[in-house]
Amino acid sequence: MRLPISEFKLQMMVLALALATVVPRAQESAVETRRRNLDQVLDLYVRDGYVYYRALRQERRLLDAYLNGVATASTDSASRDEQLAFWLNAYNALALRTVIDHTPIPQRSREYPPGSIRQIPGAFERLTHRVAGRTVTLDQIEQTILPAFKDPRVYFALGRGAVGSGRLRSEAFTAAGLERQLTEVANECVTHAQCVAIDRAQNKVLVSSIFSWREKEFSAAYADKAAPAFSSRSPIERAVLAFVEPKLLTTERDFLATNEFRVEYAPFDWSLNDLTGRGGL
């Protein structure tokens, strides 16, 4: 029996609406599955920024599953925070895979510590990875993709496989929690000597080389937020001081108030953030 035209159209509209609701749910499910895989990896193998690389190498199934999904994921319709969380997670997962793919890491250069990710030839600038249908290096993610989000806090959210980086979190970044997570990343900076250290004896403030690497981004975001007392300093110095000062102890802020100190960049510690020998497996 043939359906009247109006009834046929109605059924087609119902079918179209059903499909429209099913497809987003399928996409959300894929995103959640990926995030859950990475969450489990970080929760199991990361402690206070250090990684059980040996154990992760032996049981890498979840990490590989996450990165297999990332390779073909689409972010075109994702929100700004969804995209940023996606790229931060992808970078950190790729850095983990880079290390375990090359473990044990032979020493090739005296310029970097033994076992450093920098001992892997081209770890950042030459090794390529598939992410969201694109072929990228770790450097390309940091230098060409992340700057578009105009939030320099992200550079302390990158693990880089190194002690000198910001603390690798034991959870994945999420769109819903992104602002909280990045605020915590920035607040943690002043608690680590690798990020900022005040040397009263030498009358200087030592800060992470990350500030100098990403000078343009930090200056644009923070230089105009510095206290008026620092107006004669360079844009990047004003940016660094604006970034760290609100989070310092009162005695440390009093030291900065004298404005008679030097700002110097500390050598970046490229030692591998490996838990082996630190109570790890």
PEHUKA-V496335 format. One record per residue. N is the residue number from 0. PHI is phi in degrees with one decimal (999 if undefined). OMEGA is omega in whole degrees, 0 to 359 (NA if undefined). D_LAST is the distance of its C-alpha to the last C-alpha in whole Angstrom. Layout:
{{N	PHI	OMEGA	D_LAST} {N	PHI	OMEGA	D_LAST}}
This chain:
{{0	999	180	71} {1	-79.9	177	70} {2	-82.4	172	68} {3	-56.8	184	71} {4	-55.3	183	69} {5	-63.8	179	68} {6	-68.9	178	66} {7	-61.1	179	65} {8	-61.7	181	64} {9	-63.6	180	62} {10	-65.7	178	60} {11	-64.9	179	59} {12	-66.0	178	58} {13	-61.7	179	56} {14	-62.9	180	54} {15	-62.1	179	53} {16	-66.0	179	52} {17	-63.0	179	50} {18	-64.2	181	48} {19	-64.1	179	48} {20	-87.5	181	46} {21	-72.0	185	44} {22	-61.8	177	43} {23	-58.5	179	41} {24	-63.2	178	39} {25	-64.1	179	38} {26	-65.0	179	37} {27	-62.3	180	35} {28	-63.8	179	33} {29	-63.4	179	32} {30	-62.6	181	31} {31	-65.6	179	29} {32	-63.3	178	27} {33	-61.1	182	26} {34	-62.0	180	25} {35	-63.9	177	23} {36	-60.4	181	21} {37	-68.9	177	20} {38	-55.5	181	20} {39	-65.9	178	17} {40	-60.1	183	15} {41	-67.3	180	15} {42	-68.1	183	15} {43	-78.2	193	12} {44	-115.8	181	10} {45	-117.2	177	12} {46	-133.7	178	12} {47	51.1	176	15} {48	89.7	179	15} {49	-98.5	190	12} {50	-122.7	170	10} {51	-80.0	185	6} {52	-62.1	182	9} {53	-61.5	180	7} {54	-67.7	179	7} {55	-64.0	179	10} {56	-64.8	181	12} {57	-75.3	180	11} {58	-132.9	188	13} {59	-103.4	187	15} {60	-56.2	183	18} {61	-67.8	178	19} {62	-64.2	179	18} {63	-65.3	179	21} {64	-63.1	178	23} {65	-60.6	184	23} {66	-71.3	174	24} {67	-63.1	177	26} {68	-69.5	180	28} {69	-62.5	184	28} {70	-57.5	184	30} {71	-112.8	181	33} {72	-63.8	176	33} {73	-110.4	179	36} {74	-115.0	186	36} {75	-58.2	183	40} {76	-97.9	182	41} {77	-77.1	176	38} {78	-71.4	180	39} {79	-58.0	181	38} {80	-68.6	176	35} {81	-63.0	180	34} {82	-65.5	181	34} {83	-64.7	177	32} {84	-59.4	180	29} {85	-59.0	184	29} {86	-71.5	176	29} {87	-64.0	179	26} {88	-63.9	180	24} {89	-61.5	180	25} {90	-59.2	184	24} {91	-64.6	178	21} {92	-68.0	179	20} {93	-66.8	176	21} {94	-64.1	176	20} {95	-60.8	181	16} {96	-65.0	179	18} {97	-58.7	180	19} {98	-67.9	185	16} {99	-71.7	176	14} {100	-68.4	186	18} {101	-116.6	178	18} {102	-78.6	357	15} {103	-72.9	185	15} {104	-89.2	179	17} {105	-72.7	179	20} {106	-82.5	181	22} {107	-113.7	184	25} {108	-141.5	176	27} {109	-82.0	181	27} {110	-70.8	182	28} {111	-123.4	182	24} {112	-64.7	175	21} {113	-58.4	178	19} {114	78.7	181	16} {115	-65.5	175	18} {116	-59.8	178	19} {117	-72.5	174	23} {118	-79.1	176	22} {119	-85.6	184	22} {120	-56.6	175	26} {121	66.5	185	28} {122	-54.6	183	25} {123	-102.6	189	27} {124	-102.9	183	30} {125	-121.3	181	30} {126	-65.6	183	28} {127	-104.4	182	29} {128	-139.5	175	28} {129	-96.2	179	30} {130	-138.9	178	30} {131	52.6	178	33} {132	77.0	181	35} {133	-113.6	174	35} {134	-102.3	186	34} {135	-138.6	170	32} {136	-103.0	176	30} {137	-62.3	178	27} {138	-62.2	180	30} {139	-65.1	176	33} {140	-62.2	183	31} {141	-70.1	190	31} {142	-95.9	183	34} {143	-122.2	182	36} {144	-95.5	184	35} {145	-64.9	179	33} {146	-57.4	181	36} {147	-63.8	181	39} {148	-85.0	173	37} {149	53.8	177	38} {150	-141.5	186	36} {151	-62.5	178	34} {152	-57.8	183	31} {153	-61.6	184	30} {154	-73.2	172	29} {155	-93.4	177	26} {156	-95.5	180	25} {157	-90.0	182	24} {158	-69.5	179	20} {159	58.8	180	21} {160	68.0	187	17} {161	-136.5	179	18} {162	-63.6	184	18} {163	-74.0	180	22} {164	-78.5	169	22} {165	-62.9	183	22} {166	-67.4	174	19} {167	-66.4	184	18} {168	-77.5	177	19} {169	-92.3	177	17} {170	-147.9	177	20} {171	-78.4	173	22} {172	-75.0	179	26} {173	-130.6	178	29} {174	-61.6	183	32} {175	-65.9	183	33} {176	-104.5	191	31} {177	-60.6	182	31} {178	-62.5	177	33} {179	-61.4	183	31} {180	-64.9	180	28} {181	-70.5	174	29} {182	-62.9	177	31} {183	-64.5	177	28} {184	-57.6	181	26} {185	-66.3	181	30} {186	-65.7	180	29} {187	-67.0	183	26} {188	-52.6	186	27} {189	-74.1	179	29} {190	-89.8	181	26} {191	-116.5	180	24} {192	-61.9	178	26} {193	-65.9	182	25} {194	-94.4	179	27} {195	-151.0	178	30} {196	-143.6	180	31} {197	-97.6	180	34} {198	-110.8	182	35} {199	-65.9	182	39} {200	-62.0	180	39} {201	-96.4	179	39} {202	55.2	180	41} {203	-147.2	176	39} {204	-117.1	178	36} {205	-92.7	181	33} {206	-128.4	183	32} {207	-61.2	175	29} {208	-63.0	179	30} {209	-58.1	178	30} {210	-61.5	180	33} {211	-75.4	178	35} {212	-60.7	184	33} {213	-113.5	184	35} {214	-55.6	182	38} {215	-59.2	184	40} {216	-69.8	180	38} {217	-67.3	180	38} {218	-61.9	182	41} {219	-64.7	186	43} {220	-88.3	191	41} {221	-125.2	186	41} {222	-56.1	183	43} {223	-78.8	179	46} {224	-97.9	182	44} {225	-71.6	178	44} {226	-62.0	180	46} {227	-54.8	180	50} {228	-60.7	183	49} {229	-97.7	188	47} {230	-62.0	181	50} {231	-83.8	181	50} {232	-82.6	181	47} {233	-66.9	179	46} {234	-55.6	183	44} {235	-71.5	176	41} {236	-65.8	177	41} {237	-62.0	180	43} {238	-63.6	180	40} {239	-60.7	181	37} {240	-65.0	177	39} {241	-65.2	181	40} {242	-70.5	188	36} {243	-97.1	190	35} {244	-56.6	183	38} {245	-62.0	185	38} {246	-100.0	182	34} {247	-82.8	174	35} {248	-69.1	181	36} {249	-58.5	180	40} {250	-64.3	178	40} {251	-71.4	177	38} {252	-65.1	177	40} {253	-62.6	177	43} {254	-62.6	179	42} {255	-65.5	183	42} {256	-61.0	178	45} {257	-68.0	179	47} {258	55.1	179	46} {259	-117.7	185	46} {260	-100.6	173	43} {261	-100.5	172	41} {262	-104.5	179	39} {263	-128.8	178	36} {264	-92.0	178	33} {265	-75.6	175	30} {266	-58.1	181	29} {267	-73.1	180	26} {268	-87.6	181	22} {269	-89.9	175	21} {270	-59.1	180	18} {271	-65.2	178	15} {272	-80.1	187	13} {273	-104.3	179	10} {274	-78.7	178	7} {275	-61.5	183	6} {276	86.1	177	8} {277	-117.0	183	9} {278	96.0	179	7} {279	-84.6	183	4} {280	-75.3	NA	0}}
